[in-house]
Amino acid sequence: MWYVYILKCSDNSHYTGCTNNLFDRIIRHNKGQIHYTKDKLPVKLLTYIVFMDKYQAYNFERYLKSGSGMAFRNKRLI
């Protein structure tokens, strides 16, 4: 399974990512091992969406990072 997830960072920004091991990825974020979030700790998991197909997950992540995807995220997912 693949997960598209949204984190809330300590500076109130949001991070959207994709992984096949959500638990490990959140731990890595909070340990400061992920470049984008290492200076925005701690992070909090807001939501995640599960996909069976890796490519659908990555396409949805890319959509959420687009302008209309951010509007959808803000209105429906967080």
N, C-alpha and C positions, 0 to 999 in steps of 0.2 A: 504494500500500500504506500501511497505517496501523500504527503500532507502539504497544503499551502496554509501558512499560518501568519497571523498578524500579532505583533508585539507592541506594547506601549512602553516607550523608553522614559527614563527619569526626567528628561527635558520636555516631556509631553509630545514628542514626535512619535511617528509610527514606523515600524519596520515590517516589510512583507517578505517572506522567504518561502522556500520549498525544500523539503527533505523527505527521505524515506525512514528516518528515525527521529521522530519528534522529541521524545524524552531526552535523548543524547544532545540534540541540537539546542534545546533550551538550556541545558546544563552548560554547554560550551558558550552560549551567549552570556550567561551570568558569571562565568569565569573570566570573561574578557578575551576569549579566544577568537571572536568574530570581529573583524576590522571595523565595520560600521557601528556596532553597538558598544565597543569596548570603553568608550568615554561617556556612555549614556546609561550606566548601570545604576540600579538594577532594572531589569526589564520584566514586564509582566505579560503573560500570554492572554490575549483578549479572545481570540477565536481561532479555529482551524477547520479546514474542509478536507475531507478524505477523498482521494481518487484512486482508482484501481490502475489507471494508465499513467505512466510517467509523463508522457507528452501532453496529455490533457492538463495535468497538474502544472507543468511549466508554462503552458499557454495561459492558464488562468492566472498564475502569478504575474506574468507579463501584462495581462489585461489590468490587474489591480494596480499596477504601477503606472498605467496610462492616465490621462486626464479624466476620461469618463469612468475608468475603473476606480480612481480615487474618490470620485463623487459617489459611486455605488457603494464603495467600502464605508464611507462616512455616513451614508444614509441607512444602509442595510446591515452592515456587519459589526460596527463598533458603537 
